[in-house]
Amino acid sequence: MIQGKTYTFDIRLPTKWFLIISMILLISFTAVEFAAPELLGKPVAFVDFHVFHLVGDYVSQGIAVQAYNFDAFQSHQNILNPGEEGFMPWTYPPQFNLLMAVLAPLPLWLAYLLFTSLSLGVFLFVLRKLDEDNFFLLLIFVLPVIFVTIRCGQNGFLTASLIGIFCLLLLKNKDSAGLPLGLMAIKPHLVFGIAILVLLRKKVGVLAIAVVVTSLAAVSSSIVLGEEIWLAFLKSAADSSTFLREAQYPLFRMTSVYAWIRSWGFEANVAFAAQIVTAVVAIGGVVWVHFNGWETRRILGLAVLASLSISPYKYDYDLCSLAIALALLMPDIARFASRSEMIALACASWLATGSGMIVYALPKKTIASLETWTQVGVVPSVGGIFFLGVAGLLIRLAKEGQRNSVDHNLMASKV
């Protein structure tokens, strides 16, 4: 039971079981879909995990460099997914290829089952460690992104788990927090705000371990995949930037300010400028709360939010990390949010993390109609604006919590 100023929110046992069982069933259904789609009477959708497994095969064959060649990689995807137009260039750092190589010997369905089940299990464990009292409320807030990540087999659970483990260790003032931070080299744009906080706190030990871990992973990648993998990766990253400017990605799946503005037909330079302003404000906020002596748990929550506000390239599944920010700030949410704010937070979170899923559920005629609304011929992106709404509410509640903590400390000192 969660008690705020004006409401009581009670999550009963049947609801808790429903949440857990629905995740298990969805993972099982997707694994069966991969293994034997004929049993379900429909062809399997070509999703992100197909690409992950394909890259693992490339590594095992010694041709990992070809994954970064868009034309060649796209042709291979078209063979696996005939009759459907896909757009899944490979832009991950080489370190992530090594993880995919571990899954390559396994059948697709089993690789998916292990990867998704294990990463989801760690994700749920970390959330519970961060806030056991409000664990199931957290799940309700981010349920859409959990379902999205399960269905596409993406790495959102993995990256959010690493960020959560970092936060758990830093809250205990342990230098070993540098280990998960270093492993986040697979998606460095999701921890930029956190890295700024490490520098501000002068956590030399954390930074040193992070650098060592990142360096070892990079060296290992060079040894296993060859030094040429880095040139291929850099070229792929440059190509990805071009694709983003040209609105060739499914912007409706993205949750950045850039995607929101670009999808409505504004020039790429305008959208990038807005993204830069958002990033500067986000980082400035982390710096401000640090120098104003905010409690570590609150600063970490805001640093996670800031990290999610920086990159223009941010998909819905990346918002698994939003659950980490919510867990860190949940004590303030439970104590200071009004009933209307709680409802607004839940709705904004669902729309930020689930708007892309809603689009996929629409009839093709409706999707085509939505594309005519914009000058770039894509479905409008709304996830970014709702993410900003979530961030704004969380910042207000964290500020209220910090003010009350200061007032409490002042009263205690007077006594």
Stockholm file with secondary structure:
# STOCKHOLM 1.0

chainA/1-415         MIQGKTYTFDIRLPTKWFLIISMILLISFTAVEFAAPELLGKPVAFVDFHVFHLVGDYVSQGIAVQAYNFDAFQSHQNILNPGEEGFMPWTYPPQFNLLMAVLAPLPLWLAYLLFTSLSLGVFLFVLRKLDEDNFFLLLIFVLPVIFVTIRCGQNGFLTASLIGIFCLLLLKNKDSAGLPLGLMAIKPHLVFGIAILVLLRKKVGVLAIAVVVTSLAAVSSSIVLGEEIWLAFLKSAADSSTFLREAQYPLFRMTSVYAWIRSWGFEANVAFAAQIVTAVVAIGGVVWVHFNGWETRRILGLAVLASLSISPYKYDYDLCSLAIALALLMPDIARFASRSEMIALACASWLATGSGMIVYALPKKTIASLETWTQVGVVPSVGGIFFLGVAGLLIRLAKEGQRNSVDHNLMASKV
#=GR chainA/1-415 SS CEECSSCEECCCHHHHHHHHHHHHHHHHHHHHHHHCGGGGTSCCCCCHHHHHHHHHHHHHHTCGGGGGCHHHHHHHHHHHSTTCCCCCCCCCCHHHHHHHHHHTTSCHHHHHHHHHHHHHHHHHHHHHHHCSTTHHHHHHHTHHHHHHHHHHTCSHHHHHHHHHHHHHHHHTTCGGGHHHHHHGGGSGGGSHHHHHHHHHTTCHHHHHHHHHHHHHHHHHHHHHHCTHHHHHHHHHHHHHHHHHHTTCSCGGGBCSHHHHHHTTTCCHHHHHHHHHHHHHHHHHHHHHHHHTTCCHHHHHHHHHHHHTTTCSCCBGGGGHHHHHHHHHHHHHHHHHCCHHHHHHHHHHHHHHHHHHHHHHHSCHHHHHHHHTTSTTSSCCCCHHHHHHHHHHHHHHHHHHHHHHHHHHHHHHHHC
#=GC SS_cons         CEECSSCEECCCHHHHHHHHHHHHHHHHHHHHHHHCGGGGTSCCCCCHHHHHHHHHHHHHHTCGGGGGCHHHHHHHHHHHSTTCCCCCCCCCCHHHHHHHHHHTTSCHHHHHHHHHHHHHHHHHHHHHHHCSTTHHHHHHHTHHHHHHHHHHTCSHHHHHHHHHHHHHHHHTTCGGGHHHHHHGGGSGGGSHHHHHHHHHTTCHHHHHHHHHHHHHHHHHHHHHHCTHHHHHHHHHHHHHHHHHHTTCSCGGGBCSHHHHHHTTTCCHHHHHHHHHHHHHHHHHHHHHHHHTTCCHHHHHHHHHHHHTTTCSCCBGGGGHHHHHHHHHHHHHHHHHCCHHHHHHHHHHHHHHHHHHHHHHHSCHHHHHHHHTTSTTSSCCCCHHHHHHHHHHHHHHHHHHHHHHHHHHHHHHHHC
//
